[in-house]
């Protein structure tokens, strides 16, 4: 096997972590441009190999996926947050939990939720008015929290509980922003950041257990969003995720720890990425009036002023392209990590077991090697005639392979219905003169409030 791939040298102990922490997006782009498909550097104590060729990404996620696992090197805080939920579990635990959860994400079940999604969107719009300025990121986050709790917990959150979720997301996110000093600070140290993180975690866990206790007193979700046709036994049973987990718990197949981990994972991961995709889509449309006008024409032709349904979604082709292009330019999950279980060969180099493999959507999605005019917002690049020759993993917002995002179809349906419902009623104009900056955490967030002025469509 070949020698170590090239990359920036960095500083003793810290490696390149300081540059990464200052601006992960600029750093990732710069090292990819300077060093090529495989880049080697240290992120503090992490011996890191960054891969930016779609063929290598596909190797890690699909063709040789069994040689890789979710990273063991991530700090204990993410384990405290998500535990052994679907995002973090491995091996037999992951297979068991994925199989258990799959019916909640069955496409047939997801299709029954379209009306709930548009009803909740219309409820949000009832508080909007022509000329108002809204922080669209907060509005989208609130809406997607409501939808994921209805869809996967089989219940509603009142305004107070939604406020509790949103207030506690900030300290949770701050804990995972790049920080070269964090690996030197133990999780038990009584720093302000650690205290705020633990308090936010406790608040969300308390909310989750409140919901669980309320549902234990019911027949596990007699709500329209969670009802499904009869199963193979002829019994009609609710199939929202919480109902499934509670039945498995009653049968001794799940522990309270399993319940907690899956529900925390779903509450956080199940709404954040969709909310961010919509936030970036609204921003990009506000900066590109010709694309916004094309979106409006499609909505007017297909819907004619009525609320979109599941049956309409297939006809909303340009709407889907807008969302795809937003996720290409601003992927909410902007980097993924894997860890090889054995020594592997990638891009002509030996990558040792236990090292950190970085797969940066941010870089690959914006590379001129795979995309024409990569920094341009061009939804029509997703037309079939233009997408045919593109490498499969030049675009991977939902990951890929056996561990692809279980909520992909839910998120895509939700995004199209929300975008279609809102854009029929309003144009959203970004209120600041300068672009927003980005903040890296577990997901990629705008640094500033995303103020948008509402203009009612005629």
Buried (B, 14 or more C-beta within 10 A) or exposed (E): EEEEBBBBEBEEEBBBBBBBBEBBBEBBBBBBEEBBBBBBBBBBEBBBBBBBBBBBBBBBBBEBBEBBBBBEBBBEBBBBBBBBBBBBBEEEBBEBBBEBBEBBBEEEBBBBBBBBBBBBBEEBBEEBEEEEEBBBBBBBBBBBBBBBBBBBBBBEBEEEBBEBBEEBBEBBBBBBBBBBEBBEEEBEEEEEBBEBBBEBBEBBBEBBBEBBEEBEEBEBBEBEBBBBEEEEEEEEBBBBBBBBBBBBBEEEEBEEEBBBBBBBBBBBBBBBBBBBBBBBBBBBBBEBEEBBEBBBEBBEEBBEEEBBBBEBBEBBBBBBBBBBBBBBBBBBBBBBBBBBBEEBEBBEBBBEEBBBBBBBBBBBBBBEEBBEEBEEBBBEBBEEEEEEEBBEBBBBBBBBBEBEBBBEBBBBBBBBBBBBBBBBBBBBBBBEEEEBEBBBBBBBBBEBBBBBBBBEEE
